[in-house]
Amino acid sequence: MRLRPLELARRIVLVALVVSVATASSRAPASAQQWPERRGQGVCYSQLGWCPLEHPERIPPGTPCYCILPDRRTVSGIASPLSYQGRVSPYFDLHPPPVPTVIK
């Protein structure tokens, strides 16, 4: 199967973004074991991962948002009322495989 140049370029950009985010996430200043136990509701959700929202009560679901990587870059996402619990990084948390292909 031969890909069109535009489709090939999109796939290359997506792979580069995944590698870039994974590399930046692995450089977080502390390991997951050091993050405090947290429980909350309201996340910024992207196809690559998510981060907890600082003030979810101020951001309605569906609003564009972003997560900050440890190296100060950002990943765009959409505010979601999803709940979380555990040792959660305040930075970007990658989705465990398999990565969802559609955000609902």
FITIPA-74190 format. One record per residue (C-alpha): residue number from 1; x negated, y, z. Coordinates in nm, 2 decimals, decimal comma, padded with zeros to 4 digits. Each point is the difference from the previous one (the first is absolute). Layout:
+------+--------+--------+--------+
: voro :     c1 :     c2 :     c3 :
+------+--------+--------+--------+
:  NUM :      X :      Y :      Z :
...
+------+--------+--------+--------+
//
This chain:
+------+--------+--------+--------+
: voro :     c1 :     c2 :     c3 :
+------+--------+--------+--------+
:    1 :  00,00 :  00,00 :  00,00 :
:    2 : -00,14 :  00,33 : -00,10 :
:    3 :  00,08 :  00,31 :  00,20 :
:    4 :  00,07 :  00,34 : -00,16 :
:    5 : -00,27 :  00,27 :  00,08 :
:    6 :  00,24 :  00,19 :  00,23 :
:    7 :  00,10 : -00,31 :  00,19 :
:    8 : -00,36 : -00,10 :  00,04 :
:    9 : -00,09 :  00,34 :  00,13 :
:   10 :  00,28 : -00,01 :  00,25 :
:   11 : -00,11 : -00,34 :  00,13 :
:   12 : -00,36 :  00,12 :  00,03 :
:   13 :  00,11 :  00,31 :  00,19 :
:   14 :  00,21 : -00,21 :  00,24 :
:   15 : -00,28 : -00,24 :  00,07 :
:   16 : -00,24 :  00,29 :  00,06 :
:   17 :  00,25 :  00,15 :  00,24 :
:   18 :  00,05 : -00,32 :  00,19 :
:   19 : -00,38 : -00,05 :  00,03 :
:   20 : -00,05 :  00,36 :  00,11 :
:   21 :  00,27 : -00,01 :  00,26 :
:   22 : -00,12 : -00,34 :  00,13 :
:   23 : -00,36 :  00,13 :  00,03 :
:   24 :  00,11 :  00,32 :  00,18 :
:   25 :  00,23 : -00,19 :  00,23 :
:   26 : -00,28 : -00,23 :  00,10 :
:   27 : -00,21 :  00,30 :  00,10 :
:   28 :  00,24 :  00,10 :  00,28 :
:   29 : -00,17 :  00,14 :  00,30 :
:   30 :  00,12 : -00,28 :  00,23 :
:   31 :  00,11 : -00,36 : -00,05 :
:   32 :  00,36 : -00,11 :  00,02 :
:   33 : -00,07 : -00,15 :  00,34 :
:   34 : -00,07 :  00,35 :  00,13 :
:   35 :  00,32 :  00,17 : -00,11 :
:   36 :  00,25 :  00,04 :  00,28 :
:   37 :  00,32 : -00,22 :  00,01 :
:   38 :  00,27 :  00,21 : -00,17 :
:   39 :  00,37 : -00,04 : -00,08 :
:   40 :  00,18 :  00,24 : -00,22 :
:   41 :  00,23 :  00,07 : -00,28 :
:   42 : -00,07 :  00,20 : -00,31 :
:   43 : -00,28 : -00,07 : -00,24 :
:   44 : -00,14 :  00,15 : -00,32 :
:   45 :  00,02 : -00,30 : -00,23 :
:   46 : -00,18 : -00,05 : -00,34 :
:   47 : -00,05 : -00,30 : -00,22 :
:   48 : -00,35 : -00,04 :  00,14 :
:   49 :  00,07 :  00,04 :  00,37 :
:   50 :  00,15 :  00,23 :  00,27 :
:   51 : -00,07 :  00,22 :  00,30 :
:   52 :  00,21 :  00,11 :  00,30 :
:   53 :  00,16 :  00,34 : -00,03 :
:   54 : -00,10 :  00,25 :  00,26 :
:   55 :  00,36 :  00,15 :  00,04 :
:   56 :  00,24 : -00,24 : -00,17 :
:   57 :  00,30 :  00,19 :  00,13 :
:   58 : -00,10 :  00,30 : -00,21 :
:   59 : -00,05 : -00,19 : -00,32 :
:   60 :  00,32 : -00,15 : -00,17 :
:   61 : -00,04 : -00,34 : -00,17 :
:   62 : -00,09 :  00,04 : -00,37 :
:   63 : -00,21 :  00,31 :  00,05 :
:   64 : -00,34 :  00,00 : -00,16 :
:   65 : -00,28 : -00,04 :  00,26 :
:   66 : -00,37 : -00,10 :  00,01 :
:   67 : -00,24 : -00,21 :  00,21 :
:   68 : -00,35 :  00,13 :  00,08 :
:   69 : -00,29 : -00,24 : -00,05 :
:   70 : -00,29 :  00,01 :  00,24 :
:   71 : -00,21 :  00,18 : -00,27 :
:   72 :  00,27 :  00,27 : -00,02 :
:   73 :  00,15 : -00,11 : -00,33 :
:   74 :  00,38 : -00,04 : -00,02 :
:   75 :  00,23 : -00,27 : -00,13 :
:   76 :  00,35 :  00,12 : -00,11 :
:   77 :  00,31 : -00,19 :  00,12 :
:   78 :  00,37 :  00,04 :  00,09 :
:   79 :  00,13 :  00,04 :  00,36 :
:   80 :  00,18 : -00,31 :  00,12 :
:   81 :  00,18 : -00,08 :  00,33 :
:   82 : -00,18 : -00,33 :  00,03 :
:   83 : -00,11 : -00,11 :  00,35 :
:   84 : -00,34 : -00,11 :  00,11 :
:   85 : -00,16 : -00,15 :  00,31 :
:   86 : -00,35 : -00,11 :  00,09 :
:   87 : -00,36 :  00,14 : -00,03 :
:   88 :  00,08 :  00,25 : -00,28 :
:   89 : -00,27 :  00,22 : -00,16 :
:   90 :  00,10 :  00,37 : -00,02 :
:   91 : -00,16 : -00,02 : -00,35 :
:   92 :  00,10 : -00,20 : -00,30 :
:   93 :  00,10 : -00,36 :  00,06 :
:   94 : -00,02 : -00,23 : -00,30 :
:   95 :  00,29 : -00,24 : -00,06 :
:   96 : -00,10 : -00,36 :  00,06 :
:   97 :  00,01 : -00,21 : -00,32 :
:   98 :  00,22 : -00,04 : -00,20 :
:   99 :  00,03 :  00,37 : -00,06 :
:  100 :  00,36 :  00,10 : -00,08 :
:  101 :  00,06 :  00,11 : -00,36 :
:  102 :  00,31 :  00,21 :  00,07 :
:  103 :  00,07 :  00,23 :  00,30 :
:  104 :  00,36 : -00,02 :  00,11 :
+------+--------+--------+--------+
//
